């Protein structure tokens, strides 16, 4: 039973990250491509979210570059885009993810400083 207690936060963190990356991937694809189904974004989010967990012992900038390459390849394959368009969607995905994480981090920080 101890393994379940140790594994639960890891699985929960992975699922939150995968959902967040799928949502921001959908926002990026929708802004660049127009109306696209959300199901395709569900294919893009989970593999990219798995990389930090699988490669946490390696050099972090290399993991980030590998995640960008995987994100680019997934957008190219899943959305059937040219490499240049997939690169633009990937860039927008990075920007949207960064901005959304700043906003969510700010909200969590403000909530943590609220009086009880």
GUVO-828844 format. One record per atom (N, C-alpha, C): residue number from 0; residue in one letter; atom name; x, y, z. Coordinates in nm, 2 decimals, decimal comma. Layout:
+-----+------+------+--------+--------+--------+
:  nr : rest : atom :   east :  north :     up :
+-----+------+------+--------+--------+--------+
: NUM :    A :   CA :      X :      Y :      Z :
...
+-----+------+------+--------+--------+--------+
% end
This chain:
+-----+------+------+--------+--------+--------+
:  nr : rest : atom :   east :  north :     up :
+-----+------+------+--------+--------+--------+
:   0 :    X :    N :   0,08 :  -0,12 :   0,00 :
:   0 :    X :   CA :   0,00 :   0,00 :   0,00 :
:   0 :    X :    C :   0,09 :   0,13 :   0,00 :
:   1 :    X :    N :   0,21 :   0,12 :   0,05 :
:   1 :    X :   CA :   0,30 :   0,23 :   0,05 :
:   1 :    X :    C :   0,33 :   0,28 :  -0,09 :
:   2 :    X :    N :   0,34 :   0,18 :  -0,19 :
:   2 :    X :   CA :   0,37 :   0,22 :  -0,32 :
:   2 :    X :    C :   0,26 :   0,31 :  -0,38 :
:   3 :    X :    N :   0,14 :   0,28 :  -0,35 :
:   3 :    X :   CA :   0,03 :   0,36 :  -0,40 :
:   3 :    X :    C :   0,03 :   0,50 :  -0,34 :
:   4 :    X :    N :   0,07 :   0,51 :  -0,22 :
:   4 :    X :   CA :   0,08 :   0,65 :  -0,16 :
:   4 :    X :    C :   0,20 :   0,73 :  -0,22 :
:   5 :    X :    N :   0,31 :   0,66 :  -0,26 :
:   5 :    X :   CA :   0,42 :   0,73 :  -0,33 :
:   5 :    X :    C :   0,39 :   0,76 :  -0,47 :
:   6 :    X :    N :   0,31 :   0,68 :  -0,54 :
:   6 :    X :   CA :   0,28 :   0,69 :  -0,68 :
:   6 :    X :    C :   0,17 :   0,79 :  -0,71 :
:   7 :    X :    N :   0,08 :   0,81 :  -0,62 :
:   7 :    X :   CA :  -0,04 :   0,90 :  -0,64 :
:   7 :    X :    C :   0,00 :   1,04 :  -0,68 :
:   8 :    X :    N :   0,09 :   1,11 :  -0,60 :
:   8 :    X :   CA :   0,13 :   1,25 :  -0,64 :
:   8 :    X :    C :   0,19 :   1,26 :  -0,78 :
:   9 :    X :    N :   0,27 :   1,16 :  -0,81 :
:   9 :    X :   CA :   0,34 :   1,16 :  -0,94 :
:   9 :    X :    C :   0,24 :   1,14 :  -1,06 :
:  10 :    X :    N :   0,14 :   1,05 :  -1,04 :
:  10 :    X :   CA :   0,04 :   1,03 :  -1,14 :
:  10 :    X :    C :  -0,05 :   1,16 :  -1,15 :
:  11 :    X :    N :  -0,08 :   1,21 :  -1,04 :
:  11 :    X :   CA :  -0,17 :   1,33 :  -1,04 :
:  11 :    X :    C :  -0,10 :   1,45 :  -1,11 :
:  12 :    X :    N :   0,03 :   1,47 :  -1,08 :
:  12 :    X :   CA :   0,11 :   1,58 :  -1,14 :
:  12 :    X :    C :   0,12 :   1,56 :  -1,29 :
:  13 :    X :    N :   0,14 :   1,43 :  -1,33 :
:  13 :    X :   CA :   0,15 :   1,40 :  -1,47 :
:  13 :    X :    C :   0,02 :   1,43 :  -1,54 :
:  14 :    X :    N :  -0,09 :   1,39 :  -1,48 :
:  14 :    X :   CA :  -0,22 :   1,41 :  -1,55 :
:  14 :    X :    C :  -0,25 :   1,56 :  -1,55 :
:  15 :    X :    N :  -0,22 :   1,64 :  -1,45 :
:  15 :    X :   CA :  -0,24 :   1,78 :  -1,46 :
:  15 :    X :    C :  -0,16 :   1,85 :  -1,56 :
:  16 :    X :    N :  -0,03 :   1,81 :  -1,57 :
:  16 :    X :   CA :   0,06 :   1,86 :  -1,68 :
:  16 :    X :    C :   0,01 :   1,82 :  -1,82 :
:  17 :    X :    N :  -0,03 :   1,70 :  -1,83 :
:  17 :    X :   CA :  -0,08 :   1,65 :  -1,96 :
:  17 :    X :    C :  -0,20 :   1,73 :  -2,01 :
:  18 :    X :    N :  -0,29 :   1,75 :  -1,91 :
:  18 :    X :   CA :  -0,42 :   1,82 :  -1,94 :
:  18 :    X :    C :  -0,39 :   1,97 :  -1,97 :
:  19 :    X :    N :  -0,30 :   2,03 :  -1,90 :
:  19 :    X :   CA :  -0,26 :   2,17 :  -1,92 :
:  19 :    X :    C :  -0,19 :   2,18 :  -2,06 :
:  20 :    X :    N :  -0,10 :   2,09 :  -2,10 :
:  20 :    X :   CA :  -0,04 :   2,10 :  -2,23 :
:  20 :    X :    C :  -0,13 :   2,07 :  -2,34 :
:  21 :    X :    N :  -0,23 :   1,98 :  -2,32 :
:  21 :    X :   CA :  -0,33 :   1,96 :  -2,42 :
:  21 :    X :    C :  -0,42 :   2,08 :  -2,44 :
:  22 :    X :    N :  -0,45 :   2,14 :  -2,33 :
:  22 :    X :   CA :  -0,54 :   2,26 :  -2,34 :
:  22 :    X :    C :  -0,46 :   2,38 :  -2,41 :
:  23 :    X :    N :  -0,34 :   2,40 :  -2,37 :
:  23 :    X :   CA :  -0,26 :   2,51 :  -2,44 :
:  23 :    X :    C :  -0,23 :   2,47 :  -2,58 :
:  24 :    X :    N :  -0,21 :   2,35 :  -2,61 :
:  24 :    X :   CA :  -0,18 :   2,30 :  -2,75 :
:  24 :    X :    C :  -0,31 :   2,33 :  -2,83 :
:  25 :    X :    N :  -0,42 :   2,30 :  -2,78 :
:  25 :    X :   CA :  -0,55 :   2,33 :  -2,85 :
:  25 :    X :    C :  -0,56 :   2,48 :  -2,88 :
:  26 :    X :    N :  -0,54 :   2,56 :  -2,78 :
:  26 :    X :   CA :  -0,55 :   2,70 :  -2,79 :
:  26 :    X :    C :  -0,45 :   2,75 :  -2,90 :
:  27 :    X :    N :  -0,33 :   2,70 :  -2,90 :
:  27 :    X :   CA :  -0,23 :   2,74 :  -3,00 :
:  27 :    X :    C :  -0,27 :   2,70 :  -3,14 :
:  28 :    X :    N :  -0,32 :   2,57 :  -3,16 :
:  28 :    X :   CA :  -0,36 :   2,52 :  -3,29 :
:  28 :    X :    C :  -0,48 :   2,60 :  -3,34 :
:  29 :    X :    N :  -0,57 :   2,63 :  -3,25 :
:  29 :    X :   CA :  -0,70 :   2,70 :  -3,29 :
:  29 :    X :    C :  -0,67 :   2,84 :  -3,33 :
:  30 :    X :    N :  -0,57 :   2,90 :  -3,26 :
:  30 :    X :   CA :  -0,54 :   3,04 :  -3,30 :
:  30 :    X :    C :  -0,47 :   3,05 :  -3,44 :
:  31 :    X :    N :  -0,39 :   2,94 :  -3,47 :
:  31 :    X :   CA :  -0,32 :   2,94 :  -3,60 :
:  31 :    X :    C :  -0,40 :   2,88 :  -3,71 :
:  32 :    X :    N :  -0,47 :   2,77 :  -3,68 :
:  32 :    X :   CA :  -0,53 :   2,70 :  -3,79 :
:  32 :    X :    C :  -0,68 :   2,72 :  -3,80 :
:  33 :    X :    N :  -0,74 :   2,78 :  -3,70 :
:  33 :    X :   CA :  -0,89 :   2,80 :  -3,70 :
:  33 :    X :    C :  -0,95 :   2,69 :  -3,62 :
:  34 :    X :    N :  -1,07 :   2,65 :  -3,66 :
:  34 :    X :   CA :  -1,14 :   2,54 :  -3,59 :
:  34 :    X :    C :  -1,08 :   2,40 :  -3,61 :
:  35 :    X :    N :  -1,03 :   2,35 :  -3,50 :
:  35 :    X :   CA :  -0,97 :   2,22 :  -3,50 :
:  35 :    X :    C :  -1,03 :   2,14 :  -3,38 :
:  36 :    X :    N :  -1,05 :   2,01 :  -3,40 :
:  36 :    X :   CA :  -1,11 :   1,93 :  -3,29 :
:  36 :    X :    C :  -1,01 :   1,92 :  -3,17 :
:  37 :    X :    N :  -1,07 :   1,92 :  -3,05 :
:  37 :    X :   CA :  -0,99 :   1,91 :  -2,93 :
:  37 :    X :    C :  -0,93 :   1,77 :  -2,92 :
:  38 :    X :    N :  -0,98 :   1,67 :  -2,98 :
:  38 :    X :   CA :  -0,93 :   1,53 :  -2,96 :
:  38 :    X :    C :  -0,78 :   1,52 :  -3,01 :
:  39 :    X :    N :  -0,75 :   1,60 :  -3,11 :
:  39 :    X :   CA :  -0,61 :   1,60 :  -3,16 :
:  39 :    X :    C :  -0,52 :   1,66 :  -3,06 :
:  40 :    X :    N :  -0,56 :   1,76 :  -2,98 :
:  40 :    X :   CA :  -0,47 :   1,81 :  -2,88 :
:  40 :    X :    C :  -0,45 :   1,71 :  -2,77 :
:  41 :    X :    N :  -0,55 :   1,62 :  -2,75 :
:  41 :    X :   CA :  -0,53 :   1,52 :  -2,65 :
:  41 :    X :    C :  -0,42 :   1,42 :  -2,69 :
:  42 :    X :    N :  -0,38 :   1,42 :  -2,81 :
:  42 :    X :   CA :  -0,27 :   1,33 :  -2,86 :
:  42 :    X :    C :  -0,14 :   1,40 :  -2,84 :
:  43 :    X :    N :  -0,14 :   1,54 :  -2,84 :
:  43 :    X :   CA :  -0,01 :   1,62 :  -2,83 :
:  43 :    X :    C :   0,03 :   1,63 :  -2,69 :
:  44 :    X :    N :  -0,06 :   1,65 :  -2,60 :
:  44 :    X :   CA :  -0,02 :   1,68 :  -2,46 :
:  44 :    X :    C :   0,05 :   1,57 :  -2,38 :
:  45 :    X :    N :  -0,01 :   1,45 :  -2,37 :
:  45 :    X :   CA :   0,05 :   1,35 :  -2,28 :
:  45 :    X :    C :   0,20 :   1,31 :  -2,32 :
:  46 :    X :    N :   0,24 :   1,29 :  -2,44 :
:  46 :    X :   CA :   0,38 :   1,25 :  -2,47 :
:  46 :    X :    C :   0,48 :   1,36 :  -2,42 :
:  47 :    X :    N :   0,44 :   1,49 :  -2,45 :
:  47 :    X :   CA :   0,53 :   1,60 :  -2,41 :
:  47 :    X :    C :   0,53 :   1,61 :  -2,26 :
:  48 :    X :    N :   0,42 :   1,58 :  -2,19 :
:  48 :    X :   CA :   0,42 :   1,58 :  -2,04 :
:  48 :    X :    C :   0,50 :   1,47 :  -1,98 :
:  49 :    X :    N :   0,52 :   1,36 :  -2,05 :
:  49 :    X :   CA :   0,59 :   1,25 :  -2,00 :
:  49 :    X :    C :   0,74 :   1,27 :  -2,00 :
:  50 :    X :    N :   0,79 :   1,35 :  -2,09 :
:  50 :    X :   CA :   0,93 :   1,37 :  -2,10 :
:  50 :    X :    C :   1,00 :   1,41 :  -1,97 :
:  51 :    X :    N :   0,95 :   1,52 :  -1,90 :
:  51 :    X :   CA :   1,02 :   1,55 :  -1,77 :
:  51 :    X :    C :   1,02 :   1,44 :  -1,67 :
:  52 :    X :    N :   0,92 :   1,36 :  -1,67 :
:  52 :    X :   CA :   0,92 :   1,25 :  -1,57 :
:  52 :    X :    C :   1,02 :   1,14 :  -1,61 :
:  53 :    X :    N :   1,03 :   1,11 :  -1,74 :
:  53 :    X :   CA :   1,11 :   1,00 :  -1,79 :
:  53 :    X :    C :   1,26 :   1,04 :  -1,80 :
:  54 :    X :    N :   1,29 :   1,17 :  -1,82 :
:  54 :    X :   CA :   1,42 :   1,21 :  -1,84 :
:  54 :    X :    C :   1,47 :   1,31 :  -1,74 :
:  55 :    X :    N :   1,42 :   1,29 :  -1,61 :
:  55 :    X :   CA :   1,46 :   1,39 :  -1,51 :
:  55 :    X :    C :   1,60 :   1,38 :  -1,47 :
:  56 :    X :    N :   1,67 :   1,28 :  -1,50 :
:  56 :    X :   CA :   1,81 :   1,27 :  -1,46 :
:  56 :    X :    C :   1,91 :   1,33 :  -1,55 :
:  57 :    X :    N :   1,86 :   1,37 :  -1,67 :
:  57 :    X :   CA :   1,95 :   1,42 :  -1,77 :
:  57 :    X :    C :   1,95 :   1,57 :  -1,77 :
:  58 :    X :    N :   2,04 :   1,63 :  -1,85 :
:  58 :    X :   CA :   2,06 :   1,77 :  -1,85 :
:  58 :    X :    C :   1,94 :   1,85 :  -1,89 :
:  59 :    X :    N :   1,88 :   1,94 :  -1,81 :
:  59 :    X :   CA :   1,75 :   2,00 :  -1,83 :
:  59 :    X :    C :   1,74 :   2,07 :  -1,97 :
:  60 :    X :    N :   1,84 :   2,15 :  -2,01 :
:  60 :    X :   CA :   1,82 :   2,21 :  -2,14 :
:  60 :    X :    C :   1,81 :   2,11 :  -2,26 :
:  61 :    X :    N :   1,87 :   2,00 :  -2,24 :
:  61 :    X :   CA :   1,86 :   1,89 :  -2,35 :
:  61 :    X :    C :   1,72 :   1,84 :  -2,34 :
:  62 :    X :    N :   1,66 :   1,82 :  -2,23 :
:  62 :    X :   CA :   1,52 :   1,77 :  -2,21 :
:  62 :    X :    C :   1,42 :   1,87 :  -2,27 :
:  63 :    X :    N :   1,45 :   2,00 :  -2,25 :
:  63 :    X :   CA :   1,36 :   2,11 :  -2,31 :
:  63 :    X :    C :   1,37 :   2,10 :  -2,46 :
:  64 :    X :    N :   1,49 :   2,09 :  -2,52 :
:  64 :    X :   CA :   1,50 :   2,08 :  -2,66 :
:  64 :    X :    C :   1,44 :   1,96 :  -2,72 :
:  65 :    X :    N :   1,45 :   1,85 :  -2,65 :
:  65 :    X :   CA :   1,38 :   1,72 :  -2,69 :
:  65 :    X :    C :   1,23 :   1,74 :  -2,68 :
:  66 :    X :    N :   1,18 :   1,81 :  -2,58 :
:  66 :    X :   CA :   1,04 :   1,83 :  -2,57 :
:  66 :    X :    C :   0,99 :   1,92 :  -2,68 :
:  67 :    X :    N :   1,07 :   2,02 :  -2,72 :
:  67 :    X :   CA :   1,03 :   2,11 :  -2,83 :
:  67 :    X :    C :   1,03 :   2,03 :  -2,96 :
:  68 :    X :    N :   1,13 :   1,94 :  -2,98 :
:  68 :    X :   CA :   1,13 :   1,86 :  -3,10 :
:  68 :    X :    C :   1,01 :   1,76 :  -3,11 :
:  69 :    X :    N :   0,98 :   1,71 :  -2,99 :
:  69 :    X :   CA :   0,87 :   1,62 :  -2,99 :
:  69 :    X :    C :   0,74 :   1,69 :  -3,01 :
:  70 :    X :    N :   0,72 :   1,81 :  -2,96 :
:  70 :    X :   CA :   0,60 :   1,89 :  -2,98 :
:  70 :    X :    C :   0,59 :   1,93 :  -3,13 :
:  71 :    X :    N :   0,70 :   1,97 :  -3,19 :
:  71 :    X :   CA :   0,70 :   2,00 :  -3,33 :
:  71 :    X :    C :   0,66 :   1,88 :  -3,42 :
:  72 :    X :    N :   0,71 :   1,77 :  -3,39 :
:  72 :    X :   CA :   0,68 :   1,65 :  -3,46 :
:  72 :    X :    C :   0,54 :   1,60 :  -3,44 :
:  73 :    X :    N :   0,49 :   1,61 :  -3,32 :
:  73 :    X :   CA :   0,35 :   1,57 :  -3,30 :
:  73 :    X :    C :   0,25 :   1,67 :  -3,37 :
:  74 :    X :    N :   0,28 :   1,80 :  -3,37 :
:  74 :    X :   CA :   0,19 :   1,89 :  -3,44 :
:  74 :    X :    C :   0,20 :   1,86 :  -3,59 :
:  75 :    X :    N :   0,32 :   1,83 :  -3,64 :
:  75 :    X :   CA :   0,33 :   1,79 :  -3,78 :
:  75 :    X :    C :   0,25 :   1,67 :  -3,82 :
:  76 :    X :    N :   0,26 :   1,57 :  -3,74 :
:  76 :    X :   CA :   0,20 :   1,44 :  -3,77 :
:  76 :    X :    C :   0,05 :   1,44 :  -3,74 :
:  77 :    X :    N :   0,01 :   1,49 :  -3,62 :
:  77 :    X :   CA :  -0,13 :   1,48 :  -3,58 :
:  77 :    X :    C :  -0,22 :   1,58 :  -3,66 :
:  78 :    X :    N :  -0,17 :   1,70 :  -3,68 :
:  78 :    X :   CA :  -0,25 :   1,80 :  -3,75 :
:  78 :    X :    C :  -0,23 :   1,80 :  -3,90 :
:  79 :    X :    N :  -0,13 :   1,71 :  -3,95 :
:  79 :    X :   CA :  -0,10 :   1,70 :  -4,09 :
:  79 :    X :    C :  -0,06 :   1,84 :  -4,15 :
:  80 :    X :    N :   0,04 :   1,90 :  -4,08 :
:  80 :    X :   CA :   0,09 :   2,03 :  -4,12 :
:  80 :    X :    C :   0,22 :   2,02 :  -4,19 :
:  81 :    X :    N :   0,26 :   2,13 :  -4,26 :
:  81 :    X :   CA :   0,40 :   2,14 :  -4,31 :
:  81 :    X :    C :   0,49 :   2,17 :  -4,19 :
:  82 :    X :    N :   0,61 :   2,15 :  -4,21 :
:  82 :    X :   CA :   0,71 :   2,17 :  -4,10 :
:  82 :    X :    C :   0,71 :   2,31 :  -4,05 :
:  83 :    X :    N :   0,70 :   2,40 :  -4,15 :
:  83 :    X :   CA :   0,71 :   2,55 :  -4,11 :
:  83 :    X :    C :   0,58 :   2,59 :  -4,03 :
:  84 :    X :    N :   0,47 :   2,54 :  -4,08 :
:  84 :    X :   CA :   0,34 :   2,57 :  -4,00 :
:  84 :    X :    C :   0,34 :   2,50 :  -3,87 :
:  85 :    X :    N :   0,39 :   2,38 :  -3,86 :
:  85 :    X :   CA :   0,40 :   2,31 :  -3,73 :
:  85 :    X :    C :   0,50 :   2,38 :  -3,64 :
:  86 :    X :    N :   0,61 :   2,44 :  -3,69 :
:  86 :    X :   CA :   0,70 :   2,52 :  -3,61 :
:  86 :    X :    C :   0,63 :   2,64 :  -3,56 :
:  87 :    X :    N :   0,55 :   2,71 :  -3,64 :
:  87 :    X :   CA :   0,48 :   2,83 :  -3,59 :
:  87 :    X :    C :   0,38 :   2,79 :  -3,48 :
:  88 :    X :    N :   0,31 :   2,68 :  -3,50 :
:  88 :    X :   CA :   0,21 :   2,63 :  -3,40 :
:  88 :    X :    C :   0,29 :   2,60 :  -3,27 :
:  89 :    X :    N :   0,40 :   2,53 :  -3,28 :
:  89 :    X :   CA :   0,48 :   2,50 :  -3,17 :
:  89 :    X :    C :   0,53 :   2,63 :  -3,09 :
:  90 :    X :    N :   0,57 :   2,73 :  -3,17 :
:  90 :    X :   CA :   0,61 :   2,85 :  -3,10 :
:  90 :    X :    C :   0,50 :   2,92 :  -3,03 :
:  91 :    X :    N :   0,38 :   2,92 :  -3,09 :
:  91 :    X :   CA :   0,26 :   2,98 :  -3,02 :
:  91 :    X :    C :   0,23 :   2,89 :  -2,90 :
:  92 :    X :    N :   0,24 :   2,76 :  -2,91 :
:  92 :    X :   CA :   0,22 :   2,67 :  -2,80 :
:  92 :    X :    C :   0,31 :   2,71 :  -2,68 :
:  93 :    X :    N :   0,43 :   2,73 :  -2,71 :
:  93 :    X :   CA :   0,53 :   2,77 :  -2,60 :
:  93 :    X :    C :   0,49 :   2,90 :  -2,54 :
:  94 :    X :    N :   0,45 :   3,00 :  -2,62 :
:  94 :    X :   CA :   0,41 :   3,13 :  -2,57 :
:  94 :    X :    C :   0,29 :   3,12 :  -2,48 :
:  95 :    X :    N :   0,19 :   3,05 :  -2,53 :
:  95 :    X :   CA :   0,06 :   3,03 :  -2,46 :
:  95 :    X :    C :   0,08 :   2,96 :  -2,33 :
:  96 :    X :    N :   0,16 :   2,85 :  -2,33 :
:  96 :    X :   CA :   0,19 :   2,78 :  -2,21 :
:  96 :    X :    C :   0,27 :   2,86 :  -2,11 :
:  97 :    X :    N :   0,36 :   2,94 :  -2,15 :
:  97 :    X :   CA :   0,44 :   3,03 :  -2,06 :
:  97 :    X :    C :   0,35 :   3,13 :  -2,00 :
:  98 :    X :    N :   0,26 :   3,20 :  -2,08 :
:  98 :    X :   CA :   0,18 :   3,30 :  -2,03 :
:  98 :    X :    C :   0,07 :   3,24 :  -1,94 :
:  99 :    X :    N :   0,01 :   3,13 :  -1,97 :
:  99 :    X :   CA :  -0,09 :   3,07 :  -1,89 :
:  99 :    X :    C :  -0,03 :   3,02 :  -1,76 :
: 100 :    X :    N :   0,09 :   2,97 :  -1,76 :
: 100 :    X :   CA :   0,16 :   2,93 :  -1,63 :
: 100 :    X :    C :   0,19 :   3,05 :  -1,54 :
: 101 :    X :    N :   0,23 :   3,16 :  -1,60 :
: 101 :    X :   CA :   0,25 :   3,28 :  -1,52 :
: 101 :    X :    C :   0,12 :   3,33 :  -1,46 :
: 102 :    X :    N :   0,01 :   3,33 :  -1,53 :
: 102 :    X :   CA :  -0,12 :   3,37 :  -1,47 :
: 102 :    X :    C :  -0,16 :   3,27 :  -1,36 :
: 103 :    X :    N :  -0,16 :   3,14 :  -1,39 :
: 103 :    X :   CA :  -0,20 :   3,05 :  -1,29 :
: 103 :    X :    C :  -0,10 :   3,05 :  -1,17 :
: 104 :    X :    N :   0,03 :   3,07 :  -1,19 :
: 104 :    X :   CA :   0,12 :   3,08 :  -1,08 :
: 104 :    X :    C :   0,09 :   3,21 :  -0,99 :
: 105 :    X :    N :   0,06 :   3,32 :  -1,06 :
: 105 :    X :   CA :   0,02 :   3,44 :  -0,99 :
: 105 :    X :    C :  -0,11 :   3,42 :  -0,91 :
: 106 :    X :    N :  -0,21 :   3,35 :  -0,96 :
: 106 :    X :   CA :  -0,33 :   3,33 :  -0,89 :
: 106 :    X :    C :  -0,31 :   3,24 :  -0,77 :
: 107 :    X :    N :  -0,23 :   3,14 :  -0,79 :
: 107 :    X :   CA :  -0,20 :   3,05 :  -0,67 :
: 107 :    X :    C :  -0,12 :   3,12 :  -0,57 :
: 108 :    X :    N :  -0,03 :   3,21 :  -0,61 :
: 108 :    X :   CA :   0,05 :   3,29 :  -0,51 :
: 108 :    X :    C :  -0,04 :   3,38 :  -0,43 :
: 109 :    X :    N :  -0,13 :   3,45 :  -0,50 :
: 109 :    X :   CA :  -0,22 :   3,54 :  -0,43 :
: 109 :    X :    C :  -0,32 :   3,46 :  -0,34 :
: 110 :    X :    N :  -0,36 :   3,34 :  -0,38 :
: 110 :    X :   CA :  -0,44 :   3,26 :  -0,30 :
: 110 :    X :    C :  -0,37 :   3,21 :  -0,17 :
: 111 :    X :    N :  -0,24 :   3,19 :  -0,19 :
: 111 :    X :   CA :  -0,16 :   3,14 :  -0,07 :
: 111 :    X :    C :  -0,13 :   3,25 :   0,03 :
: 112 :    X :    N :  -0,14 :   3,38 :  -0,01 :
: 112 :    X :   CA :  -0,12 :   3,49 :   0,08 :
: 112 :    X :    C :  -0,24 :   3,55 :   0,14 :
: 113 :    X :    N :  -0,36 :   3,49 :   0,10 :
: 113 :    X :   CA :  -0,48 :   3,54 :   0,16 :
: 113 :    X :    C :  -0,50 :   3,51 :   0,31 :
: 114 :    X :    N :  -0,56 :   3,59 :   0,38 :
: 114 :    X :   CA :  -0,58 :   3,57 :   0,52 :
: 114 :    X :    C :  -0,68 :   3,45 :   0,54 :
: 115 :    X :    N :  -0,66 :   3,38 :   0,65 :
: 115 :    X :   CA :  -0,75 :   3,26 :   0,68 :
: 115 :    X :    C :  -0,87 :   3,30 :   0,75 :
+-----+------+------+--------+--------+--------+
% end
